[in-house]
Amino acid sequence: MNTAKKVTAALLAAGLSFSLTACDPPMPEDLKIALAEKTVLCEPGVAELQLPEAIADLGIGWADAMALGCADMQLAVTDVLSEPTGLLISPTGTELNSDAFLKVPFALDAAVLVVNIPDVFEIYLSAPTIQGIFSGAITKWNDPLVLADNEGLDLPDQKIVLPKEAIPAAKSSLSSWIERLSGSPLDLSKIADAKVSESELAMPTAPGSISIASYSAALLNASVFASILTEPGNIESAVLASTETVYAASTQIVAKADGETISMTVDPSIEPTAPEGSAAAAAPYQAIFTVELDFIGEESALVRTAGRFLLRQESQGVISSSTMLPMPEAVRILAVKLIEKGMNIPAAE
């Protein structure tokens, strides 16, 4: 049976500290969830959490926060990193290769093109050039098409070494964006799903290499990754993956819940929204993908409760201190609704 403990008001937005009367209109769904999150739910037991490298250092904070909120519930963070990008949560002792009974989006990441070119620390690539590289039509870094994207940069007569592996979500998001920019598909079918670590993808060792890696891993490893020219030959159209550009793309997300899944797409027709305190939105870096939280093993109130804890407002806010980005609030609310399905949630006061 779930037990409930009140969280201090300091953990909640001040805007939620008002009351509703019987004459008020129906309470919006996001407000219902925000008010319900004033209560920490606890389920006796130990939930095991496996994290990707980019947010591995956040695990201790989450475990400590749970220990403060729930005396009889623990979050045990494993020393083993989850691969590929994603979080795994399960009852302790569960085989982590077991199927997930639920998956929800937890954070945002982006696909970047990491390069290892001797003495080159910046590079610009347009969609047609990227297609030429991955199709094999462009085989050297001093190819005229690459040089046209990089006017003024000295690129070597170096063979391009293509990647053999990449994270599926990174391949898919990169391919979709390049196709939108060029009107032609980017064929990455010869690149296998990754079995190596994210750091290995973000740090290709062969001179001349290009690799598809996650932004979080590339940033963590101080890798050199390409700016994307959204207009070939126009350096002013360059978009480099960053907190600002990925955030801008996140405001173009359209999310929909369908049964036990949440689908998300980037709609480039949506005008990007500037973050609070900024006058204008950055140019969106649209090769974004979700980092999922997988609930492993048999259906379990314990892991649902632990997952809900991780997605609560104060926990989700911690993501911003890592090299990943938090989900848009509307998507987070959809995820919380899926997690809470069948749970005994106290009525909002």
Beta strands, then each sheet from edge to edge (+ up, - down):
strand 1: 3-6
strand 2: 39-42
strand 3: 45-50
strand 4: 73-77
strand 5: 87-91
strand 6: 100-116
strand 7: 124-126
strand 8: 165-166
strand 9: 192-193
strand 10: 209-214
strand 11: 227-229
strand 12: 238-239
strand 13: 253-258
strand 14: 261-266
strand 15: 288-296
strand 16: 325-326
sheet 1: 1+ 2-
sheet 2: 4+ 3+ 5- 15- 6+ 10-
sheet 3: 4+ 3+ 5- 15- 6+ 16-
sheet 4: 7+ 11+ 12-
sheet 5: 8+ 9+
sheet 6: 13+ 14-
end
